[in-house]
Amino acid sequence: MFHYTVDVSTGMNETIERLEESLKQEGFGVLWRFSVTEKLQEKGLDFSTPMVILEVCNPQEATRVLNENLLVGYFLPCKIVVYEENGITKIGMPKPTMLVGMINEPALKEIAADIEKRLAACLDRCR
């Protein structure tokens, strides 16, 4: 599977707050918070599913991967999505290992595996 997604027991706002705190513990900051729902409704479209995309970055890790291959910049910053489906709040992300797998470099795969493990732990702490 290209993604890692977990169900959480809290609502959207509390989940996002907990996620941001968890990310800080791993050295990741939120660069941007984008409400997909608000933007689509603003454009007059019928979309009511609560969905927020967080773009997150750890500057040291970004530097590490970019120094290996600038094409990794196509995958940065990392995206984490918080949304509700059938009354359940979910947090998910594309797996860094899957994204970096498109660039066949062993050193990048190792770094991506470490980043993925740390981001997945952040999501897991929000359960």
C-alpha positions in Angstrom: 0.0 0.0 0.0 1.2 3.5 -0.9 -0.1 5.0 2.4 -0.1 4.7 6.1 -3.5 5.5 7.7 -4.8 5.2 11.2 -8.2 5.7 12.9 -8.2 8.0 15.9 -10.8 8.4 18.7 -10.8 12.2 18.8 -12.4 14.8 16.5 -10.7 16.8 13.8 -9.5 19.8 15.8 -8.2 17.8 18.8 -6.5 15.3 16.4 -4.7 18.1 14.5 -3.5 19.7 17.8 -2.3 16.3 19.1 -0.6 15.6 15.7 1.2 18.9 15.7 2.5 18.3 19.2 3.6 14.8 18.2 5.4 16.1 15.1 7.3 18.6 17.2 8.7 15.7 19.3 10.3 14.3 16.1 11.6 17.7 14.9 8.8 18.2 12.3 7.0 21.5 11.9 3.8 22.3 10.1 4.6 24.7 7.2 1.0 24.9 6.0 -2.5 23.8 7.0 -5.0 23.6 4.1 -8.7 22.9 4.6 -9.7 21.1 1.4 -13.4 21.3 2.5 -13.3 25.1 3.0 -11.5 25.7 -0.3 -13.9 23.6 -2.3 -16.9 25.1 -0.7 -15.5 28.6 -1.2 -15.4 27.7 -4.9 -19.1 26.8 -4.8 -18.6 23.1 -5.0 -20.5 20.5 -3.0 -18.0 18.9 -0.8 -18.7 18.4 2.9 -16.3 15.8 4.1 -14.0 17.4 6.7 -10.5 17.2 5.3 -7.3 19.1 6.2 -3.9 18.6 4.6 -0.8 19.5 6.7 2.5 20.0 4.9 5.2 19.1 7.3 9.0 19.4 7.3 12.0 18.5 9.3 14.7 20.8 7.9 17.6 18.5 8.8 16.0 15.6 7.0 15.0 17.7 4.0 18.7 18.8 3.7 19.9 15.1 4.0 17.6 13.9 1.2 18.1 16.9 -1.1 21.9 16.5 -0.8 21.4 12.9 -2.0 19.2 13.8 -5.0 17.4 17.1 -5.9 14.5 15.1 -7.4 13.4 14.3 -3.9 12.2 17.9 -3.8 9.3 16.8 -5.9 8.0 14.9 -2.8 8.6 17.7 -0.3 7.2 18.8 2.0 5.7 15.6 3.5 1.9 15.6 3.5 -0.3 14.3 6.3 -4.1 14.3 5.8 -6.6 14.4 8.6 -10.2 13.7 7.5 -13.5 12.2 8.6 -15.0 9.1 7.0 -18.2 7.5 8.2 -18.0 9.4 11.5 -14.4 8.3 12.1 -11.4 10.6 12.2 -8.4 9.3 10.2 -4.9 10.4 9.8 -2.9 9.3 6.8 0.2 10.0 4.7 1.8 8.7 1.6 4.7 6.4 2.6 8.1 8.2 2.1 9.6 4.8 1.1 7.1 4.4 -1.7 7.7 7.9 -3.0 11.5 7.6 -2.8 11.2 4.1 -4.3 10.7 5.8 -7.6 14.2 7.1 -7.4 16.4 4.0 -7.3 19.0 5.0 -4.8 19.8 2.8 -1.8 20.9 5.7 0.5 17.6 7.5 -0.1 15.7 4.4 0.7 17.4 4.1 4.1 16.7 7.7 5.0 13.1 7.5 3.8 12.5 4.3 5.9 13.7 6.2 9.0 11.5 9.2 8.2 8.5 7.0 7.6 9.0 5.2 10.9 9.2 8.5 12.8 6.1 10.0 11.0 4.1 6.8 11.5 5.0 6.9 15.2 3.6 10.5 15.3 0.3 9.2 13.8 0.2 6.3 16.1 0.6 8.5 19.2 -2.7 10.3 18.1 -4.8 7.1 18.5 
